[in-house]
Structure formats: structure tokens, C-alpha cells
Amino acid sequence: MSEVVSDPLGLSPEQREIQAVCREFAEREIRPVAAEVDEADTQTPLELFHKAASLGLTSFMLPEEVGGGGMTDCLTGCIVQEELCWGCAGIGNLITSGGFFAEPVVELGTDEQKRRWLEPIAGERPPLTALATTEPGSGSDAASIQTTATRSEGGYRLRGQKTWISNGGLAELYVVFATVEPGSRSRGITAFVVEKGDPGVSFGEPMKKMGQRAIVNAEMFLEDAELAEDRRLGDEGQGFYGLMRTFDRSRVTLGASATGIARAALEYAVEYGKTREQFGKPIAEHQAVAFRLADMATRVDAARLLVHRAARRLDAGEAVPAEAAMAKLYASEAAMWCTWAAVQTLGGWGYSREYPVEKWMRDAKLEEIEEGTSDIQRLIISRHLLT
Ligand SMILES: Cc1cc2nc3c(=O)[nH]c(=O)nc-3n(C[C@H](O)[C@H](O)[C@H](O)COP(=O)(O)OP(=O)(O)OC[C@H]3O[C@@H](n4cnc5c(N)ncnc54)[C@H](O)[C@@H]3O)c2cc1C
């Protein structure tokens, strides 16, 4: 693809540099193992994660004060995410998963808490981390969580169950959301840092899933897990605000991840279309195929433009829940559509596991679900329109 496509609005020299590093890493390190990791299922490629860490790709987004790369802007996060997820969405999202944990720590934590939990992530052998809000009875309605945090002698006692936790069981550190005031919805929600080895904390078996299999997902059980007072992030009741701030940003970077998948599908379909011949000419010379490629390219560009717009406005300090929702909604649906279109363009071979496009289609589906389904993004956008 041309530079115009990958750089619609102008990037700084530093952003171009990290984009080039990520592009090369995705090409050389991620693409060659993506199918194998997918087939292996639930075998997180930790070596690759640590290799990415040695290049600063797991910590570029952390503040310099804790040893991170200091590229804390959302736009850089999007550039990294698109390139890595072009290689493989599961592996790309694994590499940047520290950002999902770090966001509420940065937003709500004290300087001491930031040093304590972010310095290890910025280190040479970073631990895996996770964010746990979803529960068996609480998904889209994040304010309805039932996990409780009750005051105890030394701090808090957490009781409840989380589900679908990315890196669950493998991660050393978790931001867990619990309520100190059951029944009060968002008012009582409070964030805590839970360590894997804390008494009362255990995990289920890795969950079997459709795509993005480089990341393990598991249930998390909190059975009277005792936490010291200093594990609480922010004040009691500030957790929901911290979660929404995290989503405002992570939904935009998730849109970038989806754009990476869509771009991978487009590039593959274009090359295939130019070489596969039917009825005496390359299939891309049949107008139905050529037009489908044109639609794919248009969606990839539109997705990136929405993602970059939301990122730039966030970086300018604006609250942009509707723009973030639009970016995630459009980009994830573009990824789903473009991967479908790539499968269609390859015909029977698109359906074969020998080619990567069916995996990309499975990977793309998750982008429409996690961190708020497409319905929830539409809810946010329509509320913005109607209030
Ligand atoms: C692979 C994977 C990784 C994940 N990683 C994490 C993680 O690391 N941490 C974490 O906390 N969670 C994680 N999740 C959970 C994810 O965020 C939830 O699955 C998602 O928010 C949807 O919740 P749900 O699955 O309970 O669906 P539900 O909320 O039960 O929704 C079911 C359907 O109803 C629709 N719906 C619900 N409410 C409305 C409404 N008001 N209007 C219109 N339609 C509605 C939804 O759009 C959906 O189609 C992960 C999920 C998956 C699959």
C-alpha cells in the first residue's frame, strides 16, 4: 500500500520511526508464527512477548518517570497497534496488553503506586498484566458488577467472579473492579490491584475460543481475597470513572487493531486477485472482484481516518466518547467486512486453513465484541446525538 494510505494525516518523525520498527517486527517475527500460534490455541507466545519488550514495544506507552518510553499519546498507540495487528491481532494485542492494565493505574494511582506496578512492566522481562471487569452476569452493563469489596481490618476483602479475562491466570498483576456499595451501580465501583499469588485468588482453565488465540482468557475467582488498603486505586467510587477513561482510549486503539486486520486482508486479496486467473484473465480484472477490492480499500482508509481523528482529539485533551465509539464501531465492522471479502476473493482457498484469511476473519469478530459490542458503541453515539 502507498504511504498515503498508511499516513493519512501526517506523523511525527518519532511516530514514523516506531511505525517502521513495528512493521518490521510484524513482518519478521509475528507473521511467520501466527498460524502456528493459532493452531496451538491457548499457548501464549511468551518468548515473542519478551522479544517485543526488548525493543520497547510493551512499554513505549508508559510514562518516562516509571521507565517507560514516554510515548503516552493515543495516536502513537494506534500506529503501533495497527502495525502489530497487521501481523496477527492476537499477538499484537498481547504485546500491547500492558497498556490496558496501566491506564487505570496512571489515571487513578498515586506516584508510589505507579512506581510499584508500572516500573516492572517497563522492565526488561515484564510480567503479563490484565484488567478484570466482566462477570458472568455483567458484560455490556459494566455498572452492574456484583463483585464486592468489603472493609476489613487490614484493608478490603474481595469476593466475586470475573470472566473472559485476557491473560487470566498467566498475568502477575490485575486491575480488578469491585463495588463497595452493592446495588448503587456505578457509585460504589472501586478499582484494586490484585496480584496473582494473593490468598483467595484463583483462575479457571483457559477458555476455548474462535480467534485471537495467542491470548489466554480465563475466569478469575476472588474468594475473600484480603487486600491491603494501598491496593486501592483512587478513592472509593472512582473506579467506574477510571474504567470509562480507560475505554475512551482503548476503544480507539482497538479500532487501530481492527484497521490492521482489515489492511492485511486488503493487501492479501489484491495480490491474490492479480495472480489467480479464471476465464482467461486475472480475477481482479473481473469488475465484481475489482469493485470489492475498491470497497475494501475505502473501508480501510475510512477506519484509519476515524481512528486517527479520535486519537488526535484525545491527545488534545478533549473528552471524545462518541468519536472513540465511532472509531471502534466502524473499524471493527470494516475488519469483519474486509476479512469476509478476502475470504470471498480467494474462493475455496479462502476457506482453507492453508491461507491466512479465514484466521483473520475469526480474529476480526472479536473486535466487534470486546470493550463494548457494536450495539454498545451505537448506544453511546446515539445518546450523544440525542442529548
Ligand atoms: C476474547 C475476549 C476477551 C475479553 N477480554 C476481557 C478482559 O480482558 N477483561 C474484561 O473485563 N472483559 C473482557 N472481555 C469481555 C467483553 O468485554 C464482553 O464480552 C463484552 O463487553 C460483552 O459482554 P457479554 O459478553 O456479557 O455480552 P452481553 O452484555 O450479554 O450482550 C449480549 C448481546 O446483547 C447486546 N446488548 C446488551 N445490552 C444491550 C443494549 N443496551 N442495547 C443493545 N444491545 C445490547 C450485545 O450487543 C450483545 O449482542 C473479553 C471478551 C472476549 C470474548
The ligand as a Gaussian input file, in Angstrom:
#p B3LYP/6-31G(d) Opt

LIG

0 1
 C      -11.876000     -12.864000      23.764000
 C      -12.448000     -11.914000      24.773000
 C      -11.573000     -11.163000      25.542000
 C      -12.085000     -10.353000      26.568000
 N      -11.213000      -9.715000      27.418000
 C      -11.708000      -9.096000      28.519000
 C      -10.819000      -8.579000      29.531000
 O       -9.596000      -8.650000      29.424000
 N      -11.369000      -8.013000      30.649000
 C      -12.708000      -7.915000      30.817000
 O      -13.131000      -7.408000      31.854000
 N      -13.575000      -8.381000      29.878000
 C      -13.101000      -8.969000      28.753000
 N      -13.969000      -9.463000      27.789000
 C      -15.416000      -9.315000      27.981000
 C      -16.068000      -8.401000      26.942000
 O      -15.737000      -7.068000      27.205000
 C      -17.570000      -8.710000      26.981000
 O      -17.760000      -9.976000      26.399000
 C      -18.393000      -7.663000      26.236000
 O      -18.382000      -6.433000      26.911000
 C      -19.850000      -8.116000      26.052000
 O      -20.399000      -8.583000      27.238000
 P      -21.164000     -10.012000      27.262000
 O      -20.279000     -10.982000      26.592000
 O      -21.568000     -10.287000      28.664000
 O      -22.435000      -9.808000      26.353000
 P      -23.863000      -9.224000      26.799000
 O      -23.686000      -7.950000      27.521000
 O      -24.660000     -10.304000      27.461000
 O      -24.519000      -8.905000      25.393000
 C      -25.132000      -9.909000      24.583000
 C      -25.767000      -9.220000      23.355000
 O      -26.747000      -8.263000      23.784000
 C      -26.456000      -6.989000      23.218000
 N      -26.828000      -5.934000      24.185000
 C      -26.596000      -5.879000      25.535000
 N      -27.061000      -4.756000      26.051000
 C      -27.596000      -4.044000      25.027000
 C      -28.242000      -2.763000      24.919000
 N      -28.422000      -1.962000      25.966000
 N      -28.673000      -2.367000      23.697000
 C      -28.483000      -3.151000      22.598000
 N      -27.892000      -4.371000      22.639000
 C      -27.447000      -4.797000      23.837000
 C      -24.941000      -7.012000      22.990000
 O      -24.559000      -6.080000      21.990000
 C      -24.746000      -8.456000      22.533000
 O      -25.033000      -8.565000      21.173000
 C      -13.486000     -10.236000      26.742000
 C      -14.356000     -10.948000      25.897000
 C      -13.852000     -11.781000      24.924000
 C      -14.806000     -12.567000      24.073000

